[in-house]
Structures are given as structure tokens and as C-alpha cells.
Amino acid sequence: MTTAVFSGLSQEQTYPTYKNEPWYRLPQVTRMPRTATVIGAGLAGCSTAYALAQRGIQVTVVDSGNYPASNASGIHQLALRPRLFKTASALAEFYLQSFLFAASQFRLLGTEPSRDKFWHPCGVIQLSTALNKRNKLSSAAVESLYGSEIVELLEKKQASEIAGTLIAEDGLHFQLGGWVDSPGLCKRYLDSARIRFVKDCCIERIEKSSSANGQWQAHPKNLSISTFQSDIIVLANSYNASCFPIVESIPLRTVRGQASYTDSSEASIKLRTVLCGQRSLFPAVDSTQTISASYRQEIDEARSKNDDQENLNALAADFPQFSTLKVSSSGIGIRCNTPDFKPVIGMAPNFEKMIEEYAHLKLDAGKVFSNPGHYHNGLYLNLAHGSNGLATAPLAGETLASMICGEVSPISTEALANLSATRFLIRDLKKQRS
């Protein structure tokens, strides 16, 4: 289990603890699953498959693309850094745990002999002015909550020396961060005798079998491919999960991101860390560098020259020495998030039965219930990681695997409640929306 303790806090939680609302109670695991089907081969799906295979489960990973990480996870340079908060909470603790877990896992997987290098622990420097303006997060608040081993406030001279380029303002240094070749990481996750990868396969329907074994079935759109049958199914196919009626009530949103690839300049090739301002610039690989990324709430996989120019302009505004960079090509990924910008991790709720069970919340939001929630036993979700997926997907996969196998969760009960799809249903009932 990964442990994350905020700087200056005792080992006891100092934030409000989760009250055990019955709708978050899951069915007990009665037997260890032997087989699993994971739909989606991005970071969420591949990390989940890896965690399940580590427990001896035979896993089939199915994806509509022809290689792992072919969509949003497929941009070749993704930065690992933590999502920061100004106060301690179960959610803040989850994001800190996720960052530490990912850094540790990447280090272990990346040091195995005879493996292609996917993990580059070069550190990340983020400009202080690039902190989350929505939450008015100051560098002083960050420094007071997180230990120096997580984040260190640097004066501009020291930041420039570490980065290998001029930085005109103070910055935050995440020394445990770095960048990942995400297709390489997904390939490593799937490199197991217990994992089978099925490419170019679109699943159009999922259902639980009515037979005695009660297995789940995933039906391919291509009728020449046999139906996949397994003890459990994990939906890790981003916004495409909304295509399945059984989970269509989950409010998934799409965000288009475009990364720009440039030939290195004399100034940019000296960069030694990931550098984050309005845009992020990554160290050179074979004299090519990545600028990441523009964001728009739409689904459009065509390259936009305007987005490339926005990336160049935003980078040059923070770092004028990179103003001569020219875009040679682009990478587009459609990410998925939710209205509250938190991922969806856990067992899939039975929305119809939940609404019926807790309908009285429409009349009295404070009504106390004792009956547990209704869930689709054997159907799990790992979705909507947004721009934080590199940090959160590995721990999400481990959390799901522990849940599936009836183990003690690596994250708190309150964090599980914050990430459950049930949160949307209960909020809507209390606001009389369902």
C-alpha cells in the first residue's frame, strides 16, 4: 500500500472523515475471479490489466485501435506531476498517493533489464503563475501542505540551473516527476503471459449471462470475432463507455487535446526537465520536442493549425527563448473527464434500482437509509482521468484489482466514495434531477 502523509499533519486524519452512507456499500466478493475482459487499452485499461494479471487472473484486453495507447494515452511524452490542493482532504490524499505510486511503479518497471526505456525521471518544473487559478492556489499554500520531497519552491536562478534554460520567475520543482513514453508504458503493462491483447475490435454490447455460471459477455461489432466471456468486465474505454446503456447515465465529457511536435532549436535542446507554464515543453528525443497541449471540449481528430500556433504562442509568452520553434507535426488525443473533474473508479451502480431505492432523497436530502446500494456485480469502471491520467491510472488499476479480489483497499473509504459513479446519482436525487 502506498502511504501519503501531508507535511505538518499527524498520522491521524485532520479532515472530515467519510460517513458510511449505505449507497456506497458494495456486494461482498464471494470468490476470486479467474478471467477478466478489459475494454480499452489506454493507460487506465493497461494498468488495470497489469494489476489483475499480477494476481493470477487471465485477462483479455480489447481495443478498437490497432495498438495500445492509440488515443488520448498515445501522445508519446506525458508529464508525471501531482495535482495540488491548498488544504488536506481525502481527495487531495488520493492524488498525492497516485503520484507517489506511479513514480514508484515506473521506477520498478523501468529498471528491468532488456526493456525499452519508457520512464524518464528528469523532474518537472512548474511556473508559480501556472498554478490552478480556479482554486487560487498559492505557492506558499503548496509549500505548507506538501513536503519538500514532493515539491520544492525554487527561486528563478535555481530553477534555471536545474532546467538548463532561463526561467524568468520562481517555480515549483517536482523532483520525483518526469515524463513517460505512454505507448511504451502500455506495452510494458501488457507484457505478461496472463494478458491477451485483441486489437481492431469494437465492442458494441455488454451483458451478464443468464446461464448458471453468470459470466459477463462482451459482444464485438465484427461478427467474425467470437463473444468474449469472463467473470468480470472492466470498462476503461474513456468516453466510449457512454455507448453502453448500462452506464450511459454517468456524465462523461470529452476534451480534445493537441500536442505539437517541433524540431529542437539551439536553446530548446539544452532543456533537462519537463517545463510547465501555459504549455509544457519536454526534453528532446532524437532532436524532436513536444509542446503540450491545447484543450477544447469537442471531438475532432483533424489537426488544427490554429491549435499549433496557440501552443507556440503560449510557450513563447512564458519562455521567449523558444519563440523560434516551428511545428513539424501534431498529436491529437480525445480525453474524458466528468463535471467535477474527478475520475470514475469502482463497481458500476445499477442506476434504475438505486433511483427506486433512494427516491425519498428528492423530498428529504437528509433522510437516513440502511439498505445498501445496488450494483452490477462483476462490472467495474476505470474512466475519466482527464489530464491527470498518467498519475492516477496506475493507482486506479491497483485499487480496482484489490476491490475485485476482495483485498484491503490501497485508498481510503472516503476516497472510494469520492470516485464512485454513485456520487452523481445521489447528488442528482438530492437536487431533484433524477
C-alpha positions in Angstrom: 0.0 0.0 0.0 1.3 3.5 -0.9 1.2 5.9 2.1 0.9 9.6 1.7 1.2 11.9 4.6 0.9 15.7 4.2 3.6 17.8 5.7 2.9 19.1 9.2 -0.1 16.8 9.8 -0.2 13.9 12.3 -0.8 10.4 11.0 -4.4 10.8 12.1 -6.6 12.5 9.5 -7.3 16.1 10.3 -10.0 16.5 7.7 -13.6 15.3 7.9 -13.9 11.5 7.7 -16.3 9.7 5.4 -19.7 8.8 6.9 -20.6 5.3 5.7 -23.6 6.2 3.5 -25.3 2.9 2.6 -25.4 3.6 -1.2 -21.6 3.2 -1.4 -21.6 -0.2 0.2 -20.6 -2.8 -2.4 -21.6 -6.5 -2.6 -19.1 -8.8 -0.9 -16.6 -10.7 -3.0 -17.6 -14.4 -2.7 -14.9 -15.9 -4.9 -11.8 -14.9 -6.7 -12.4 -14.3 -10.4 -10.3 -16.4 -12.8 -10.9 -14.4 -16.0 -11.4 -10.7 -16.9 -12.2 -8.7 -20.0 -10.8 -5.1 -20.0 -12.3 -2.9 -22.7 -9.9 -0.2 -23.6 -6.1 -0.3 -24.0 -5.1 3.1 -22.8 -3.3 3.9 -19.5 -6.4 3.0 -17.5 -7.1 -0.3 -19.2 -3.5 -1.5 -19.4 -2.7 -0.6 -15.8 -5.8 -2.5 -14.7 -4.9 -5.5 -16.8 -1.4 -5.5 -15.3 -2.7 -5.3 -11.7 -5.2 -8.2 -12.4 -2.6 -10.3 -14.1 -0.3 -9.8 -11.1 -2.9 -11.6 -9.0 -3.1 -14.6 -11.3 -6.2 -13.6 -13.3 -6.3 -14.3 -17.0 -7.0 -11.0 -18.8 -8.2 -10.2 -22.3 -7.7 -6.5 -23.3 -9.9 -5.4 -26.2 -9.4 -2.2 -28.1 -10.8 -0.6 -31.2 -7.3 0.7 -32.2 -4.5 -1.4 -33.7 -2.0 -0.8 -30.9 -2.1 0.0 -27.2 -2.5 3.7 -26.2 -3.8 4.6 -29.6 -6.0 7.5 -28.4 -5.5 10.1 -25.6 -2.9 8.0 -23.9 -0.9 7.8 -27.2 0.9 11.1 -27.1 4.5 9.9 -26.7 5.6 12.3 -24.0 3.3 12.7 -21.0 4.4 14.5 -17.8 4.1 12.9 -14.4 3.4 15.5 -11.7 0.9 15.7 -8.9 -2.4 17.5 -8.9 -2.0 20.0 -6.0 -4.5 21.2 -3.4 -4.5 24.0 -0.9 -6.0 22.0 2.0 -5.8 18.4 3.2 -8.7 16.1 2.2 -9.3 12.5 1.2 -9.3 13.6 -2.4 -6.0 15.5 -2.0 -4.6 12.4 -0.4 -5.7 10.2 -3.3 -3.9 12.4 -5.8 -0.8 12.5 -3.7 -0.9 8.7 -3.3 -1.4 8.4 -7.0 1.6 10.4 -7.9 3.9 8.5 -5.5 2.5 5.2 -6.6 3.0 5.9 -10.2 6.6 7.2 -9.7 7.5 4.1 -7.7 5.9 1.7 -10.2 7.5 3.4 -13.2 10.9 3.2 -11.5 10.5 -0.5 -10.8 9.2 -1.4 -14.2 11.6 0.8 -16.0 14.7 -0.6 -14.4 14.1 -4.2 -15.6 16.9 -5.5 -17.9 16.3 -5.9 -21.6 13.3 -3.5 -21.6 12.8 -0.4 -23.8 13.1 2.7 -21.8 9.7 4.4 -21.2 10.3 6.2 -17.9 12.5 9.4 -17.8 12.8 10.7 -14.2 14.1 14.1 -15.2 11.9 16.1 -12.8 9.3 18.7 -13.6 9.4 22.4 -13.0 6.2 24.3 -13.0 6.0 28.1 -13.0 4.3 29.5 -9.9 1.9 31.6 -12.0 0.7 28.4 -13.7 -0.9 27.1 -10.5 -4.6 26.3 -10.6 -6.2 29.8 -10.8 -9.7 28.3 -10.2 -8.8 27.4 -6.7 -6.5 30.4 -6.1 -3.7 28.0 -5.2 -0.6 29.9 -4.0 3.0 28.5 -3.8 3.0 29.3 -0.1 -0.1 27.1 0.4 1.5 24.3 -1.5 4.8 24.6 0.4 3.0 24.4 3.7 1.0 21.3 2.9 3.4 19.2 0.9 6.8 18.0 2.0 10.0 19.1 0.2 10.5 15.6 -1.2 7.2 16.2 -3.1 7.5 19.8 -4.2 10.2 22.4 -3.6 9.8 26.1 -4.2 12.7 27.4 -6.3 13.9 30.9 -7.0 14.2 31.7 -10.7 18.0 31.4 -10.7 18.0 27.9 -9.1 15.1 26.8 -11.3 17.1 27.9 -14.4 20.1 26.0 -13.3 18.1 22.8 -12.8 16.2 23.1 -16.1 19.1 24.1 -18.2 17.4 27.1 -19.6 16.4 30.6 -18.5 13.3 30.8 -16.3 12.2 34.4 -15.5 10.1 33.6 -12.4 10.1 31.3 -9.4 8.9 27.8 -9.9 7.9 24.6 -8.2 10.2 21.6 -8.6 8.7 18.1 -8.6 11.9 16.1 -8.3 10.1 12.7 -8.3 8.4 13.6 -11.6 9.4 13.2 -15.1 8.0 12.1 -18.4 6.7 8.8 -19.8 6.6 7.3 -23.3 3.0 6.3 -22.8 2.7 3.7 -25.7 5.9 2.1 -24.3 4.4 2.0 -20.8 1.2 0.4 -22.0 3.3 -2.1 -24.0 5.2 -3.0 -20.8 1.9 -3.3 -18.8 0.6 -5.9 -21.4 3.8 -7.9 -21.5 2.5 -10.8 -19.5 1.7 -14.4 -20.3 -1.6 -13.9 -18.5 -2.7 -11.0 -20.8 -4.0 -11.3 -24.3 -4.4 -8.2 -26.4 -7.1 -8.1 -29.1 -6.7 -5.1 -31.5 -9.1 -3.6 -34.0 -12.1 -4.9 -32.1 -15.1 -2.6 -31.2 -17.4 -3.9 -28.5 -21.0 -2.9 -29.2 -22.8 -4.6 -26.4 -22.1 -6.0 -22.9 -24.4 -8.1 -20.8 -24.4 -10.6 -17.9 -25.2 -14.1 -19.0 -28.4 -15.7 -17.7 -26.7 -19.1 -17.6 -25.7 -20.8 -14.3 -22.1 -19.5 -14.4 -23.3 -15.9 -14.5 -20.4 -14.7 -16.6 -20.2 -11.4 -18.4 -20.3 -11.2 -22.1 -18.7 -8.6 -24.4 -20.1 -8.8 -28.0 -17.9 -7.5 -30.8 -19.4 -5.4 -33.6 -17.5 -7.6 -36.0 -19.5 -10.8 -36.1 -16.4 -12.8 -37.2 -14.9 -12.3 -33.7 -16.3 -14.5 -31.0 -18.0 -13.1 -28.0 -15.7 -12.6 -25.0 -16.9 -14.3 -21.8 -15.3 -13.7 -18.4 -16.0 -13.5 -14.7 -15.7 -9.7 -14.8 -15.6 -6.8 -17.2 -13.7 -3.5 -16.7 -14.8 -0.6 -18.8 -11.7 1.6 -19.4 -12.6 2.9 -22.8 -12.9 6.6 -21.9 -15.9 8.5 -23.2 -16.9 5.5 -25.4 -18.2 3.8 -22.3 -21.3 6.0 -22.7 -22.2 3.8 -25.7 -23.3 1.1 -23.3 -26.8 1.7 -21.9 -26.0 0.1 -18.6 -23.7 3.0 -17.7 -25.0 5.8 -20.0 -26.2 7.8 -17.0 -22.6 8.6 -16.0 -21.9 12.2 -17.1 -18.8 11.7 -19.2 -17.4 14.7 -21.1 -14.8 14.9 -23.9 -11.8 17.2 -24.1 -9.7 17.4 -27.2 -6.0 18.0 -26.7 -3.4 18.7 -29.4 0.3 18.4 -28.8 2.7 20.0 -31.2 6.0 18.3 -32.2 8.9 20.6 -33.1 12.5 20.2 -34.2 14.8 21.3 -31.5 16.5 24.7 -31.5 19.9 25.6 -30.1 18.1 26.9 -27.0 15.5 24.1 -26.5 17.8 21.2 -26.9 19.5 22.2 -23.7 16.3 21.6 -21.6 16.9 19.0 -18.9 13.5 18.8 -17.2 9.8 19.0 -18.2 9.0 22.7 -18.1 5.4 23.7 -17.4 3.8 27.2 -17.9 0.8 27.9 -20.0 2.1 25.0 -22.0 4.6 22.2 -21.2 7.8 21.6 -23.1 9.6 18.3 -22.9 13.3 17.4 -23.2 14.4 16.5 -26.7 14.2 12.9 -28.1 16.2 12.5 -31.3 16.2 16.3 -31.7 12.4 16.5 -31.6 10.4 18.0 -28.7 6.8 18.1 -27.6 4.7 21.1 -26.7 1.6 20.1 -24.8 -1.3 20.9 -25.1 -4.3 22.9 -26.3 -7.7 21.9 -24.9 -11.2 22.2 -26.4 -14.4 20.4 -25.4 -15.2 18.6 -28.6 -14.4 15.5 -30.6 -12.4 16.4 -33.7 -9.4 14.3 -34.6 -8.3 16.6 -37.5 -5.1 18.5 -37.0 -5.7 22.2 -36.3 -3.0 24.7 -37.4 -4.6 27.3 -35.0 -4.0 25.0 -32.1 -0.4 24.5 -33.1 0.0 28.3 -33.2 -1.7 28.7 -29.9 0.8 26.2 -28.4 3.7 28.1 -29.8 2.4 31.5 -28.7 1.6 30.3 -25.2 5.1 28.7 -24.8 6.9 31.8 -26.1 4.9 34.0 -23.7 6.5 32.3 -20.7 9.8 31.3 -22.3 10.8 33.8 -25.1 14.0 31.8 -25.9 11.8 29.2 -27.5 10.0 31.6 -29.9 11.8 30.3 -32.9 10.5 26.8 -32.7 8.5 25.5 -35.7 5.8 22.8 -35.6 6.6 19.8 -37.8 3.6 17.6 -36.8 0.9 17.2 -34.2 -0.7 14.6 -32.0 -4.4 14.7 -31.1 -6.0 12.9 -28.2 -9.6 13.0 -27.0 -9.6 12.8 -23.2 -12.5 12.1 -21.0 -13.5 13.8 -17.7 -16.5 14.5 -15.5 -18.3 17.7 -14.3 -16.4 17.5 -11.0 -13.1 16.8 -12.7 -12.6 13.5 -10.8 -12.2 10.0 -12.3 -14.7 7.3 -12.0 -13.3 4.2 -10.3 -15.2 1.3 -8.8 -18.1 -1.1 -9.4 -20.8 0.1 -11.8 -24.1 1.1 -10.0 -27.5 -0.2 -11.1 -29.0 3.3 -11.7 -32.5 2.1 -12.1 -32.6 0.2 -8.8 -30.7 2.9 -7.0 -33.2 5.6 -8.0 -36.0 3.5 -6.8 -34.3 2.6 -3.5 -33.3 6.2 -2.6 -36.2 8.1 -4.3 -37.1 9.8 -1.0 -33.9 11.8 -1.2 -35.8 14.0 -3.6 -38.1 15.0 -0.8 -35.7 14.9 2.1 -32.0 15.2 1.2 -31.1 14.3 4.8 -33.1 11.1 5.1 -31.2 8.2 6.7 -31.2 4.9 4.9 -29.9 1.5 6.0 -30.3 -0.6 2.8 -27.1 -0.9 0.8 -26.7 0.3 -2.8 -27.5 -1.8 -5.9 -24.6 -2.6 -8.2 -23.9 -4.7 -11.2 -21.7 -7.3 -9.6 -18.7 -8.1 -11.8 -18.9 -4.9 -13.9 -16.2 -2.3 -13.0 -15.3 1.2 -14.2 -11.9 3.0 -14.7 -12.8 6.1 -16.6 -12.5 9.9 -16.9 -8.9 10.6 -15.7 -8.7 13.7 -17.9 -5.3 15.3 -18.0 -4.2 13.6 -14.8 -4.3 10.1 -16.1 -0.6 9.3 -16.1 -0.6 9.9 -12.3 -4.0 8.5 -11.4 -4.5 5.5 -13.7 -1.8 3.2 -12.1 -3.3 3.5 -8.6 -6.8 3.3 -10.0 -5.9 0.0 -11.6 -4.4 -1.3 -8.4 -7.5 -0.1 -6.4 -9.8 -1.9 -8.8 -7.8 -5.1 -8.7 -7.9 -5.0 -4.9 -11.7 -4.4 -4.9 -12.2 -7.2 -7.5 -10.2 -9.7 -5.4 -11.7 -8.7 -2.0 -8.5 -7.2 -0.6 -8.0 -4.2 1.6 -8.2 -1.1 -0.5 -5.0 0.9 -1.0 -7.0 4.1 -0.8 -9.4 5.4 1.9 -13.1 4.6 2.1 -13.8 8.3 1.7 -11.7 8.5 -1.4 -13.5 5.5 -2.9 -16.8 7.3 -2.3 -15.5 10.5 -3.9 -14.6 8.4 -7.0 -17.6 6.2 -7.3 -20.1 6.7 -10.1 -22.8 6.6 -7.5 -21.8 10.2 -6.4 -23.6 11.6 -9.5 -26.8 9.7 -8.9 -27.1 10.7 -5.2 -26.3 14.4 -6.0 -29.0 14.4 -8.6 -31.5 12.8 -6.4 -30.8 15.4 -3.6 -31.2 18.2 -6.2 -34.4 16.6 -7.6 -32.8 16.0 -11.0 -33.4 12.2 -11.5 
